Amino acid sequence: MFFLLPIMTSEESSGLSPQVALAVIYGPGHFLMQLRDEIPGILYPGHWGFFGGHMDPGETPRAALVRELAEEISYCPPEFEFFGHYHSLGVWRHVFAVPLTVDLSALVLGEGWDLGLMNLEEVRQGRRYSDKAGKVCPLGAIHQQILLDFAAHPHFGPRISQYKQT
């Protein structure tokens, strides 16, 4: 579910559910996604999801996003903007729109099982094949909802739909 809330540090929101900062990383007709490790106990193990992660104490969502993208894929986006808040499975998600401005070969996967470009048809189907996993893996339900909201948004959607789908 999408919510508009003020952006707070993790200390200001200590009474709320756990918080994460996530990146909808988009490019010409696709989204860059992370295949989460198959580790029992994590949310969405073995599913495609977003890059990003938990906020450290006192950290803002923007600072957490920059830190997480550096840790997870060695990416420092030149710009990004707030997209929205989502709450599900007891977690508040601060979601940002992040343009992919480098070639995939420039990214270094530091966390997760795989990374890949997912087009809108794969988003709608809720799955994508992973060469590293050797199988079709599902897209996390909340991630699918966020991507569909992004694609339908009057400000953000044209950034994806203006490109030919692959």
Secondary structure as a PSIPRED ss2 file (coil, helix, strand):
# PSIPRED VFORMAT (PSIPRED V4.0)

   1 M C   1.000  0.000  0.000
   2 F E   0.000  0.000  1.000
   3 F E   0.000  0.000  1.000
   4 L C   1.000  0.000  0.000
   5 L C   1.000  0.000  0.000
   6 P C   1.000  0.000  0.000
   7 I C   1.000  0.000  0.000
   8 M C   1.000  0.000  0.000
   9 T C   1.000  0.000  0.000
  10 S C   1.000  0.000  0.000
  11 E C   1.000  0.000  0.000
  12 E C   1.000  0.000  0.000
  13 S C   1.000  0.000  0.000
  14 S C   1.000  0.000  0.000
  15 G C   1.000  0.000  0.000
  16 L C   1.000  0.000  0.000
  17 S C   1.000  0.000  0.000
  18 P C   1.000  0.000  0.000
  19 Q E   0.000  0.000  1.000
  20 V E   0.000  0.000  1.000
  21 A E   0.000  0.000  1.000
  22 L E   0.000  0.000  1.000
  23 A E   0.000  0.000  1.000
  24 V E   0.000  0.000  1.000
  25 I E   0.000  0.000  1.000
  26 Y E   0.000  0.000  1.000
  27 G E   0.000  0.000  1.000
  28 P C   1.000  0.000  0.000
  29 G C   1.000  0.000  0.000
  30 H E   0.000  0.000  1.000
  31 F E   0.000  0.000  1.000
  32 L E   0.000  0.000  1.000
  33 M E   0.000  0.000  1.000
  34 Q E   0.000  0.000  1.000
  35 L E   0.000  0.000  1.000
  36 R C   1.000  0.000  0.000
  37 D C   1.000  0.000  0.000
  38 E C   1.000  0.000  0.000
  39 I C   1.000  0.000  0.000
  40 P C   1.000  0.000  0.000
  41 G C   1.000  0.000  0.000
  42 I C   1.000  0.000  0.000
  43 L C   1.000  0.000  0.000
  44 Y C   1.000  0.000  0.000
  45 P C   1.000  0.000  0.000
  46 G C   1.000  0.000  0.000
  47 H C   1.000  0.000  0.000
  48 W E   0.000  0.000  1.000
  49 G E   0.000  0.000  1.000
  50 F C   1.000  0.000  0.000
  51 F E   0.000  0.000  1.000
  52 G E   0.000  0.000  1.000
  53 G E   0.000  0.000  1.000
  54 H E   0.000  0.000  1.000
  55 M C   1.000  0.000  0.000
  56 D C   1.000  0.000  0.000
  57 P C   1.000  0.000  0.000
  58 G C   1.000  0.000  0.000
  59 E C   1.000  0.000  0.000
  60 T C   1.000  0.000  0.000
  61 P H   0.000  1.000  0.000
  62 R H   0.000  1.000  0.000
  63 A H   0.000  1.000  0.000
  64 A H   0.000  1.000  0.000
  65 L H   0.000  1.000  0.000
  66 V H   0.000  1.000  0.000
  67 R H   0.000  1.000  0.000
  68 E H   0.000  1.000  0.000
  69 L H   0.000  1.000  0.000
  70 A H   0.000  1.000  0.000
  71 E H   0.000  1.000  0.000
  72 E H   0.000  1.000  0.000
  73 I H   0.000  1.000  0.000
  74 S C   1.000  0.000  0.000
  75 Y C   1.000  0.000  0.000
  76 C C   1.000  0.000  0.000
  77 P C   1.000  0.000  0.000
  78 P C   1.000  0.000  0.000
  79 E C   1.000  0.000  0.000
  80 F C   1.000  0.000  0.000
  81 E E   0.000  0.000  1.000
  82 F E   0.000  0.000  1.000
  83 F E   0.000  0.000  1.000
  84 G E   0.000  0.000  1.000
  85 H E   0.000  0.000  1.000
  86 Y E   0.000  0.000  1.000
  87 H E   0.000  0.000  1.000
  88 S E   0.000  0.000  1.000
  89 L C   1.000  0.000  0.000
  90 G C   1.000  0.000  0.000
  91 V E   0.000  0.000  1.000
  92 W E   0.000  0.000  1.000
  93 R E   0.000  0.000  1.000
  94 H E   0.000  0.000  1.000
  95 V E   0.000  0.000  1.000
  96 F E   0.000  0.000  1.000
  97 A E   0.000  0.000  1.000
  98 V E   0.000  0.000  1.000
  99 P E   0.000  0.000  1.000
 100 L C   1.000  0.000  0.000
 101 T C   1.000  0.000  0.000
 102 V C   1.000  0.000  0.000
 103 D C   1.000  0.000  0.000
 104 L H   0.000  1.000  0.000
 105 S H   0.000  1.000  0.000
 106 A H   0.000  1.000  0.000
 107 L C   1.000  0.000  0.000
 108 V C   1.000  0.000  0.000
 109 L C   1.000  0.000  0.000
 110 G C   1.000  0.000  0.000
 111 E C   1.000  0.000  0.000
 112 G C   1.000  0.000  0.000
 113 W C   1.000  0.000  0.000
 114 D E   0.000  0.000  1.000
 115 L E   0.000  0.000  1.000
 116 G E   0.000  0.000  1.000
 117 L E   0.000  0.000  1.000
 118 M E   0.000  0.000  1.000
 119 N C   1.000  0.000  0.000
 120 L H   0.000  1.000  0.000
 121 E H   0.000  1.000  0.000
 122 E H   0.000  1.000  0.000
 123 V H   0.000  1.000  0.000
 124 R H   0.000  1.000  0.000
 125 Q H   0.000  1.000  0.000
 126 G C   1.000  0.000  0.000
 127 R E   0.000  0.000  1.000
 128 R E   0.000  0.000  1.000
 129 Y E   0.000  0.000  1.000
 130 S E   0.000  0.000  1.000
 131 D C   1.000  0.000  0.000
 132 K C   1.000  0.000  0.000
 133 A C   1.000  0.000  0.000
 134 G C   1.000  0.000  0.000
 135 K E   0.000  0.000  1.000
 136 V E   0.000  0.000  1.000
 137 C E   0.000  0.000  1.000
 138 P E   0.000  0.000  1.000
 139 L E   0.000  0.000  1.000
 140 G C   1.000  0.000  0.000
 141 A H   0.000  1.000  0.000
 142 I H   0.000  1.000  0.000
 143 H H   0.000  1.000  0.000
 144 Q H   0.000  1.000  0.000
 145 Q H   0.000  1.000  0.000
 146 I H   0.000  1.000  0.000
 147 L H   0.000  1.000  0.000
 148 L H   0.000  1.000  0.000
 149 D H   0.000  1.000  0.000
 150 F H   0.000  1.000  0.000
 151 A H   0.000  1.000  0.000
 152 A H   0.000  1.000  0.000
 153 H C   1.000  0.000  0.000
 154 P C   1.000  0.000  0.000
 155 H C   1.000  0.000  0.000
 156 F C   1.000  0.000  0.000
 157 G C   1.000  0.000  0.000
 158 P H   0.000  1.000  0.000
 159 R H   0.000  1.000  0.000
 160 I H   0.000  1.000  0.000
 161 S H   0.000  1.000  0.000
 162 Q C   1.000  0.000  0.000
 163 Y C   1.000  0.000  0.000
 164 K C   1.000  0.000  0.000
 165 Q C   1.000  0.000  0.000
 166 T C   1.000  0.000  0.000
